[in-house]
Structures are given as C-alpha cells and as structure tokens.
Amino acid sequence: MPAGAGPCVRCPVQLEDQSGPGSRNAVTDVQGKFYFSDLPGGPYTLRVRATGFRDAAQFVMVNTGTSTRVSIELESRDKEPEKPNNSSQVVDRSTFLGGYPKLAIELYEKATDRIRKNRSDDALKFFEEALAIAPDFYPAHAELGVAYLSLGRYGDAERELQTAARINQTSVDPMIQLGNTYLLRRDWPQAAQASMDAIRRDSRSAGAYFNLGLALYCDAKFDLSENALRAAVRLDPSRNEIHLLLVSIDLRLSRWDEAMNEIDQSLKTIKNDEAKTRLSELRSRLRRGEKSGAGFTLEFPVRVGPTMRPSPCG
C-alpha cells in the first residue's frame, strides 16, 4: 500500500523466481491484496510498479508447504529526492571520507595502511581512535569489523558491522560481512537472516546468495540451499565453491543422475585444476556405480570472509 494512503487497487505485481527463469504476475484487489499459489520453495523478488509511485522491490524467501505474508509500501514519486544532472545513481554520503574530521581520516588511513601490510592488530587502535573522534565514521566501522573478523573476534566484528549497516543502509557489504561472521561462528539461522537482509539491499549480489545457500546447506535445508545457490551461480558462474556445493547437495540427497549432470556442467565452467580433478574423480566413481560406502562424500575448502575453511561447515 502507499505509505499513509489507502490500498493500491489494480496495481500490477510481479514475482521473479531467483533460482530459475520465469516470473508470475498478479493484480491487487480492492483491498490492495494479491496472491500467488503453488510456489516452489526458494528465493523470490517481489516487484510492484504503479502509476504515480516509485517502483518497489522486496526479497522474499518462500518455504515449501507454508504460507508467506508480505506487506510492501509504495512511495509517491513526489517524494523522490532530486538527483544532480550529472548523476545517474544515488550515492550514500557516508562513503565519502571528506565529510569526516581531518584527524579521524588520518587515523583511518594509518589503519588501512596496516591492513594492507597484514598488521591487523596494529590497525585496531587507529580505527578505534578514529571512531572516538567520529562515531559515525562508516568506512572505519566497516573495516574495523572485517579486521576483528580476521582475528576471530566475532562478537566485536558483529558489533562494528551492525553499526556500519545502520549508518549506511544502502550498502550490501556490511551485511555480507555480517553473514560471514555468523557463518564462521556456525550460527546458521543468523547467517541466513543476515544474507537475506543483504539480498534485500542488492538482489544482484552473488556473494549474498552464496552465503544464504551455504548457511542453509549447513543447516541441512538442502532444497532451500539449492535454490539460493542456483541464483548465485547465475550471477557468478565462475565461482568454484557454488558448483561444488550443488554437487554435494545431489550426493547428500542420493540424486545420482542429477549429480552427474551437475558435474558435467561444472567441468565446463570451473577453471581451478584441483576442483576439476576432484570432480572428475567423483564422476568416474559414479560411472562405476559407486553410490554408497565410506568416503563417498565431497569435501572441499570454502572461503568465508577472510578465512579459508577446510570444509563448507567446518
């Protein structure tokens, strides 16, 4: 519904399936309500375009066998902020260093220099001193959060990244890093939630969909994980880990033919020699009919933020 007004009647609504091609369309009734039935579980983007209002989009995760209720507000085009004639996109001012005190910027630059030199411990004090001067210094909060994450200080990382996300409510980066924090802490529900929040900020972020798929995979929600990973692989087909996770899901669900097809497709895309060798060996075993027994798993390292994990959920 439009904010502060009555329901949007006869408004066109489009539901895009993020895990595969195609979309569905509906029109709101006299109460501004709309319905979609028999939806497969997975990630969707809901779009509303109505005359006189700004286009609206919202990420929705549908669970199979349950009803999902979504409320979406429309804003009048009259409220849309004017853009400069030489600008084609909205820019969040919190990302500009020039808006912060000079001393805070100098301390921030010292911190980032230490980060480049792999001296995260030294960088912390400069980030903290910069934030003592400028508490709403978005880049300092965001990079301090990542520095804490690299040092395994997950609670501190969570605090800084949440603050960064609050200051800059358009950037997807702090939400992705927050998802990484929860993944490394093995808090799968929180990781999934942070990843969904990231997708709401940027529905074209392969990293956000990957984190969502990984969190759901580790939480043994393989059908939803597969849907998120399908969206990720469409956005970034070259990322080896996405293909390996999709194959792993087929193996866990004993979908041998699907696993073979997934391996064949992955071998056309993956460029990493080690990953290709691993998949080729697995394909040979499947062709020999080895579909059970000890060792019939697919273990592989996965990068989560600054950390390389020996296995997806390890």
C-alpha positions in Angstrom: 0.0 0.0 0.0 1.2 3.6 -0.5 2.6 5.0 2.7 0.0 7.0 4.6 -2.7 6.3 2.0 -5.3 3.7 1.1 -4.7 0.4 -0.6 -3.3 0.3 -4.1 -6.2 -1.1 -6.2 -5.5 -2.9 -9.5 -1.7 -2.5 -9.1 0.4 -4.9 -11.1 2.6 -7.2 -9.0 5.4 -9.4 -10.4 7.1 -12.2 -8.6 10.5 -13.2 -10.0 12.0 -16.6 -9.2 15.6 -16.1 -8.2 16.5 -19.7 -8.6 15.4 -20.1 -12.2 13.9 -18.3 -15.2 10.4 -17.1 -15.3 8.1 -14.9 -13.3 4.5 -14.7 -12.2 2.1 -11.8 -12.4 -0.9 -10.7 -10.4 -3.1 -7.6 -9.8 -4.1 -6.3 -6.4 -7.8 -6.4 -5.4 -9.9 -3.6 -3.9 -8.2 -4.2 -0.6 -4.7 -4.0 -2.1 -4.2 -7.7 -1.6 -2.6 -10.2 -4.0 -2.0 -13.9 -4.0 0.4 -16.4 -5.6 -0.3 -20.1 -5.1 1.6 -23.4 -5.5 5.0 -21.7 -5.4 8.1 -23.9 -5.1 10.2 -23.0 -2.0 13.1 -20.7 -2.6 14.2 -17.0 -3.0 11.9 -14.6 -4.9 11.9 -10.9 -5.7 8.5 -9.2 -5.5 8.1 -6.1 -7.7 5.3 -3.5 -7.8 5.0 -0.9 -10.4 2.1 1.6 -10.1 1.4 4.9 -11.8 2.4 7.8 -9.6 4.6 5.8 -7.3 8.2 4.7 -7.2 8.9 1.2 -8.3 9.2 -1.1 -5.2 11.1 -4.4 -4.9 11.4 -6.7 -1.9 13.2 -10.0 -1.4 11.0 -12.9 -0.2 12.1 -16.4 1.0 9.3 -18.9 0.5 9.2 -22.2 2.5 7.5 -25.2 0.9 4.2 -26.1 2.4 3.8 -22.9 4.4 2.1 -19.5 3.7 4.2 -16.4 3.4 2.7 -13.0 4.1 4.3 -9.9 2.6 3.5 -6.3 3.1 5.0 -3.7 0.8 4.7 0.1 0.9 4.8 2.4 -2.1 6.2 5.9 -2.0 4.8 8.7 -4.1 7.1 9.9 -6.9 6.7 13.4 -5.5 8.8 12.3 -2.5 11.7 11.0 -4.7 14.8 13.1 -4.0 16.1 15.1 -6.9 19.4 13.8 -8.5 22.1 16.1 -9.8 22.0 16.4 -13.6 25.4 14.7 -13.8 24.5 11.8 -11.6 22.7 8.6 -12.6 22.7 6.9 -9.2 22.1 7.6 -5.6 25.3 7.8 -3.6 25.4 7.4 0.1 27.4 10.3 1.6 28.7 8.1 4.4 31.2 6.5 2.0 33.0 9.8 1.3 36.0 10.5 3.5 35.7 14.2 3.0 32.8 14.5 5.3 34.7 13.4 8.4 37.2 15.3 10.7 40.7 15.5 9.2 42.4 13.8 12.2 39.9 10.9 12.0 40.7 10.5 8.3 44.4 10.4 9.0 44.0 7.8 11.7 41.7 5.8 9.3 44.4 5.9 6.6 47.0 4.7 9.0 44.7 1.8 9.9 44.1 0.8 6.3 47.9 1.0 5.6 48.4 -1.5 8.4 45.7 -3.7 7.0 47.5 -3.7 3.6 50.6 -4.8 5.4 48.8 -7.7 7.2 49.2 -6.0 10.5 45.6 -6.2 11.7 46.5 -6.0 15.4 48.2 -2.6 14.8 45.3 -1.4 12.7 42.8 -1.8 15.5 44.0 1.1 17.7 44.0 3.5 14.7 40.4 2.5 13.7 39.3 2.9 17.4 40.9 6.3 17.7 39.3 7.4 14.5 35.9 6.3 15.8 36.4 8.1 19.1 36.7 11.3 17.1 34.0 10.5 14.5 31.5 7.9 16.0 29.5 7.7 12.7 32.6 7.1 10.5 31.1 4.4 8.3 34.2 3.1 6.5 36.1 2.8 9.8 33.3 0.8 11.4 33.0 -1.5 8.3 36.8 -2.1 8.0 37.2 -2.5 11.8 34.5 -5.2 11.7 36.4 -7.0 9.0 39.7 -6.7 10.9 38.0 -8.1 14.0 36.7 -10.9 11.8 40.1 -11.8 10.5 41.3 -12.1 14.1 38.5 -14.3 15.2 36.9 -11.7 17.4 33.4 -12.5 16.2 31.5 -10.6 18.9 33.4 -7.4 18.2 33.1 -7.9 14.4 29.3 -8.3 14.8 29.0 -5.1 16.8 31.0 -3.0 14.3 29.3 -4.4 11.2 25.9 -3.9 12.7 26.8 -0.3 13.3 28.1 0.1 9.8 24.9 -1.3 8.4 22.9 1.1 10.5 24.9 4.1 9.3 24.8 3.1 5.6 21.5 1.5 4.9 22.1 1.0 1.2 25.5 -0.8 1.0 25.3 -4.6 0.8 28.9 -5.0 2.1 28.4 -4.8 5.8 25.5 -7.3 5.6 27.6 -9.8 3.6 30.4 -9.5 6.2 27.9 -9.9 9.0 26.7 -13.1 7.3 30.4 -14.2 7.1 30.7 -13.5 10.9 27.7 -15.8 11.7 28.9 -18.5 9.3 32.3 -18.6 11.0 30.5 -18.7 14.3 28.4 -21.6 12.9 25.2 -19.7 13.7 23.3 -20.9 10.6 19.9 -19.1 11.2 21.6 -15.8 11.9 23.8 -16.2 8.9 20.8 -16.9 6.7 18.9 -13.9 8.1 21.9 -11.5 7.5 22.2 -12.9 4.0 18.6 -12.3 3.3 18.9 -8.8 4.5 21.9 -8.4 2.2 19.8 -9.6 -0.7 17.1 -7.1 0.1 19.8 -4.4 -0.3 21.1 -5.8 -3.5 19.2 -8.6 -5.3 22.1 -9.0 -7.8 24.7 -9.8 -5.2 26.2 -13.3 -5.9 28.0 -13.2 -2.5 24.8 -12.7 -0.6 23.1 -15.6 -2.3 26.2 -17.8 -1.8 26.2 -17.0 1.9 22.5 -17.8 2.1 23.0 -21.1 0.3 25.9 -22.0 2.5 24.0 -21.2 5.7 21.0 -23.3 4.6 23.3 -26.1 3.4 25.0 -26.3 6.8 21.6 -26.2 8.5 20.6 -29.2 6.4 17.9 -27.3 4.5 19.1 -28.6 1.2 16.1 -27.7 -1.0 16.3 -24.0 0.0 20.0 -24.1 -0.2 19.9 -25.3 -3.7 17.5 -22.5 -4.8 19.8 -19.8 -3.3 22.9 -21.4 -4.9 21.2 -21.5 -8.3 20.6 -17.8 -8.0 24.3 -17.4 -7.0 25.7 -19.4 -9.9 23.6 -17.4 -12.4 25.2 -14.2 -11.1 28.7 -15.6 -10.7 29.2 -18.8 -12.8 32.9 -18.8 -12.3 32.9 -19.4 -8.5 34.1 -22.9 -7.9 32.5 -23.3 -4.5 29.0 -22.8 -5.8 29.3 -25.7 -8.2 30.8 -27.9 -5.6 28.1 -27.2 -3.1 25.4 -28.0 -5.7 27.1 -31.3 -6.5 27.3 -32.0 -2.7 23.6 -31.4 -2.3 22.9 -34.0 -5.0 25.1 -36.5 -3.3 23.5 -35.9 0.1 20.1 -36.4 -1.4 21.2 -39.5 -3.4 20.3 -37.9 -6.7 23.0 -39.7 -8.7 21.9 -38.7 -12.2 21.5 -35.1 -11.1 25.0 -35.2 -9.6 26.4 -36.5 -12.9 24.7 -33.7 -14.8 25.8 -31.1 -12.3 29.4 -32.4 -12.5 29.4 -32.3 -16.3 28.1 -28.7 -16.3 30.5 -27.7 -13.6 33.6 -29.1 -15.5 32.7 -26.7 -18.4 32.8 -23.7 -16.1 35.3 -24.4 -13.3 38.9 -23.2 -14.0 40.5 -24.4 -10.8 42.6 -27.5 -11.6 42.2 -29.0 -8.1 38.5 -28.7 -8.2 38.3 -30.1 -11.7 40.4 -33.1 -10.7 38.2 -33.8 -7.7 35.0 -33.6 -9.8 36.5 -35.8 -12.5 37.4 -38.5 -9.9 33.9 -38.3 -8.4 32.3 -38.7 -11.9 34.4 -41.8 -12.5 33.2 -43.3 -9.3 29.6 -42.6 -10.1 30.0 -44.1 -13.5 31.4 -47.3 -11.9 28.3 -47.5 -9.8 29.9 -46.5 -6.5 26.9 -44.8 -4.9 27.5 -45.7 -1.3 30.1 -46.6 1.2 32.8 -44.9 3.3 34.4 -41.9 1.7 31.7 -41.2 -0.8 31.5 -37.5 0.1 32.6 -34.3 -1.5 34.8 -32.3 1.0 36.4 -29.1 -0.2 37.7 -25.8 1.3 35.4 -22.8 1.3 36.4 -19.2 1.8 34.2 -17.3 4.2 35.3 -13.7 4.5 39.0 -13.6 5.4 39.1 -17.2 6.4 39.6 -20.4 4.3 37.7 -23.2 6.0 38.8 -26.8 5.3 35.1 -27.8 4.6 31.9 -26.0 4.0 30.6 -26.2 7.5 33.9 -27.0 9.3 
